[in-house]
Amino acid sequence: MCNLLIAEDEKSLREKVTGNVDWEGLGYKLFVAKDGEEALEIIKREPIDILVTDIRMPGMDGLELTERAKSINDQLKVIIISGHAEFELAQSSIRLGVEDYLLKPFRTKRLLDVVEKTRTKIAAERERMEHQRRQEELARQNLERRIRDVFGWLASARSLFRQAQAPIRHRLGEVLRTGTHSELEAEIASLQRALEENASNPDNLLIILGDIVFSTLSALEALDLDVQQGIEVMSRLLPGEPQDQLAELQRWVEGFLVEINDLIRARRQGGAEQLIATVKAYVDEHYRSRISLGMLAEELNMSPSQLSKLFHEYVGETFSDYVNRLKGQKAKELLKGTDQRIYEIADYLGFSDAYYFSAWFKRIVGVSPTEYREGLAKEE
């Protein structure tokens, strides 16, 4: 059964779209609201799959309803009804994740077609999610077997992946992905203490070890690194039948996590180098445009401070100094090799006026454009 909610303030249209279709016979559980507030209350208490809403309603309009409804249920599919006057507004609603929109007047057959198409999409998405869940469960089971193979000299536990261990999993994965060296050392010490506290309980030891491995391999996967390489590190570092189990496990945790962290740091460094190379290539081509660090950071889904720090680390100068140097070099080339006027060069390099360009050039080069050109003439 698919839960369908129709929010429409016009009584005649509401009766038309709800009464002209045998929704229940087609496998829909129908909910009806006369305005946005009532619709939102229904969405709060019912697992609505599809919302059909008029874009213009008193109080809360269809766009506000869509935004608030999706904050409650991000899987909700929305279809917008609009008149000709709101057509452009309805099109802009696509940014809110709206599936489709209907232009008044429309036949109920058209509404049914759109709703049916949306239900088909929901079914396909759920099938994909279920397939992914099954694949993840299979991978989890395979990983659990691999962990048991490596730590087979410990007693069997009912499950290596108890929900109670989730905080360890989240904390360790985060430290491996983004943490500092000192943060990793502190995390290793914390895990070693956890092993010591549970030394008398083999089941608990196996659970903690399984959680460490799961966290680590998940971190590798999140960074698109080779998970198999992590499994090989896990297997290689641990002796088969240690004499002092606790000491060996504690040493293994440190060796395993340090080696995995080295893999991740190498990948992060290579990724950062590639990212900065891409930024430099873009700036080299577009330095005449009004590019900014903030604009590039937004395109790269980074914070400006993060990009600024990386750029300075890998290039050796700030972003603004780099752009100014490129522009300064080109300005000097044009002043030396062409007879273009100062305002023409300023315009070519993207400056709003010649006065600002001259002030900028003097700050960068030490003399004004005119003085620079005159100096070149004297040298000749």
Sequence and secondary structure as in RCSB ss.txt:
>XXXX:A:sequence
MCNLLIAEDEKSLREKVTGNVDWEGLGYKLFVAKDGEEALEIIKREPIDILVTDIRMPGMDGLELTERAKSINDQ
LKVIIISGHAEFELAQSSIRLGVEDYLLKPFRTKRLLDVVEKTRTKIAAERERMEHQRRQEELARQNLERRIRDV
FGWLASARSLFRQAQAPIRHRLGEVLRTGTHSELEAEIASLQRALEENASNPDNLLIILGDIVFSTLSALEALDL
DVQQGIEVMSRLLPGEPQDQLAELQRWVEGFLVEINDLIRARRQGGAEQLIATVKAYVDEHYRSRISLGMLAEEL
NMSPSQLSKLFHEYVGETFSDYVNRLKGQKAKELLKGTDQRIYEIADYLGFSDAYYFSAWFKRIVGVSPTEYREG
LAKEE
>XXXX:A:secstr
 EEEEEE S HHHHHHHHHSS TTTTTEEEEEESSHHHHHHHHHHS  SEEEEES  SSS HHHHHHHHHHH TT
 EEEEEE GGGHHHHHHGGGGT  EEEESS  HHHHHHHHHHHHHHHHHHHHHHHHHHHHHHHHHHHHHHHHHHH
TTTS   S S  GGGHHHHHHHHHHHHH  HHHHHHHHHHHHHHHHHTTT HHHHHHHHHHHHHHHHHHHHHTT 
 HHHHHHHHHHHS SS SSHHHHHHHHHHHHHHHHHHHHHHHHHHHHHHHHHHHHHHHHHHTTS   HHHHHHHT
T  HHHHHHHHHHHHSS HHHHHHHHHHHHHHHHHHH    HHHHHHHTT S HHHHHHHHHHHHSS HHHHHHH
HHHH 
